[in-house]
Amino acid sequence: MAVERKHQLGCNCCQAVLLAFAPEIGLKWSAEGAAGLFQEEGLEDALMALGSGFGAGMGGMDATCGALVGAGMVVGLLNGNGAASDDGESRPAVPTVLKTRRLCAEFKEKVGALRCADIKGVQTKKVLCSCDNCVRYAIQIAEKYIDPE
């Protein structure tokens, strides 16, 4: 579904991953009273704007894969920042940075690289994974690192 929406909307890989999690993001952020940041009627626009600079390997620079960046954003949006709370406990139990590290490792194992240029075979002329499959894999892997409510 995310890949189809990517092509229908003409969005980049990061945006496609973010939009795949729009319902979960909207529920979490509205429940936490995020001052209208992700209100339901503007949620897709907000996610499109958030991911807009991360296409074609972060700003068109063939750097980190946009689908992977989107997955990392999703993990952060749905898990929080892992900062200490007033009672001294860290939330979430596994900090988002560690989950994102694991997400990156799994993505690299599945796709073969983290950089868009390497994935697309800019230097080697050997494509490791299609952009559509990068989106699919990023979504599948991100789902593992989202804390259940």
C-alpha positions as CSV (number, residue, x, y, z in Angstrom):
1,M,0.0,0.0,0.0
2,A,2.8,2.5,0.9
3,V,4.5,1.9,-2.5
4,E,1.3,2.4,-4.4
5,R,0.7,5.7,-2.5
6,K,4.3,6.7,-3.1
7,H,3.6,6.5,-6.9
8,Q,0.1,8.0,-6.7
9,L,1.2,11.0,-4.6
10,G,4.6,11.4,-6.2
11,C,6.3,11.4,-2.8
12,N,9.8,10.3,-1.9
13,C,10.7,7.2,0.0
14,C,10.9,8.9,3.4
15,Q,7.5,10.4,3.0
16,A,6.0,7.0,1.9
17,V,7.3,5.4,5.1
18,L,6.0,8.2,7.2
19,L,2.6,8.1,5.6
20,A,2.4,4.3,6.1
21,F,2.4,5.0,9.9
22,A,0.1,8.0,9.8
23,P,-2.8,6.3,11.7
24,E,-0.5,5.2,14.6
25,I,1.3,8.6,14.7
26,G,-2.0,10.5,14.7
27,L,-3.4,8.4,17.6
28,K,-0.3,8.7,19.7
29,W,0.2,12.4,19.2
30,S,-3.4,13.3,19.7
31,A,-3.5,11.2,22.9
32,E,-0.5,13.1,24.2
33,G,-2.1,16.5,23.4
34,A,0.6,17.7,21.0
35,A,-0.8,21.1,20.7
36,G,-2.3,20.4,17.3
37,L,1.0,19.5,15.8
38,F,-0.4,16.4,14.2
39,Q,-4.1,17.0,14.2
40,E,-5.9,14.5,12.1
41,E,-6.9,16.9,9.3
42,G,-3.3,18.1,8.8
43,L,-1.5,14.9,9.6
44,E,-0.6,13.8,6.1
45,D,0.5,17.3,5.2
46,A,2.7,17.5,8.3
47,L,4.3,14.1,7.6
48,M,4.8,15.0,3.9
49,A,6.6,18.2,5.0
50,L,8.7,16.4,7.6
51,G,10.0,13.9,5.0
52,S,10.3,16.4,2.1
53,G,14.0,16.9,2.4
54,F,15.0,13.3,2.6
55,G,14.4,12.0,-0.9
56,A,17.1,10.7,-3.1
57,G,19.4,10.0,-0.2
58,M,18.9,13.0,2.0
59,G,18.5,16.1,0.0
60,G,19.3,14.4,-3.3
61,M,22.9,13.8,-2.2
62,D,22.8,10.0,-2.4
63,A,23.4,9.8,1.3
64,T,21.4,7.8,3.8
65,C,18.4,6.0,2.2
66,G,15.2,8.1,2.6
67,A,13.1,5.0,3.5
68,L,15.5,4.3,6.3
69,V,15.4,7.9,7.5
70,G,11.6,7.7,7.5
71,A,11.7,4.5,9.5
72,G,14.0,6.1,12.1
73,M,11.6,9.1,12.3
74,V,8.7,6.7,12.8
75,V,10.5,4.9,15.6
76,G,11.2,8.3,17.3
77,L,7.7,9.6,16.8
78,L,6.1,6.5,18.2
79,N,8.6,5.7,21.0
80,G,9.7,9.1,22.3
81,N,13.2,10.3,23.0
82,G,14.1,8.1,25.9
83,A,14.8,11.1,28.1
84,A,14.5,10.7,31.9
85,S,11.1,11.5,33.3
86,D,10.4,13.4,36.5
87,D,10.5,10.2,38.6
88,G,14.0,9.4,37.2
89,E,12.9,6.5,35.0
90,S,13.9,6.4,31.4
91,R,11.1,6.2,28.9
92,P,11.0,4.2,26.7
93,A,12.7,1.2,28.3
94,V,15.0,0.8,25.3
95,P,16.0,4.2,24.1
96,T,15.0,5.2,20.6
97,V,18.6,5.7,19.6
98,L,19.4,2.0,20.3
99,K,16.2,0.9,18.5
100,T,17.3,3.0,15.5
101,R,20.7,1.5,15.6
102,R,19.2,-2.0,15.4
103,L,16.8,-0.9,12.7
104,C,19.8,0.4,10.6
105,A,21.7,-2.9,11.1
106,E,18.7,-5.0,10.0
107,F,18.1,-2.7,7.0
108,K,21.7,-3.0,6.0
109,E,21.6,-6.7,6.3
110,K,18.4,-7.0,4.2
111,V,19.2,-4.3,1.6
112,G,23.0,-4.5,1.5
113,A,23.8,-0.9,2.3
114,L,22.6,2.2,4.1
115,R,23.5,4.9,1.5
116,C,21.2,5.6,-1.4
117,A,24.2,5.7,-3.8
118,D,25.3,2.3,-2.8
119,I,21.8,0.8,-2.9
120,K,21.3,2.3,-6.4
121,G,24.7,1.2,-7.5
122,V,25.9,4.7,-8.6
123,Q,29.5,3.7,-8.6
124,T,29.3,-0.1,-9.1
125,K,26.4,-0.1,-11.6
126,K,24.9,-2.9,-9.6
127,V,21.5,-2.1,-7.9
128,L,21.3,-3.8,-4.6
129,C,17.6,-3.1,-4.0
130,S,14.8,-1.1,-5.7
131,C,13.5,2.0,-4.0
132,D,10.1,0.3,-3.7
133,N,11.6,-2.6,-1.9
134,C,13.6,-0.3,0.4
135,V,10.2,1.3,1.4
136,R,8.7,-2.1,2.0
137,Y,11.7,-3.3,4.1
138,A,11.9,-0.1,6.1
139,I,8.2,-0.4,7.1
140,Q,8.5,-4.1,8.0
141,I,11.6,-3.5,10.1
142,A,10.3,-0.3,11.8
143,E,7.2,-2.2,12.9
144,K,9.5,-4.4,15.1
145,Y,10.8,-1.4,17.0
146,I,7.6,0.4,17.9
147,D,6.6,0.1,21.5
148,P,3.1,-1.4,21.9
149,E,0.7,0.8,23.8
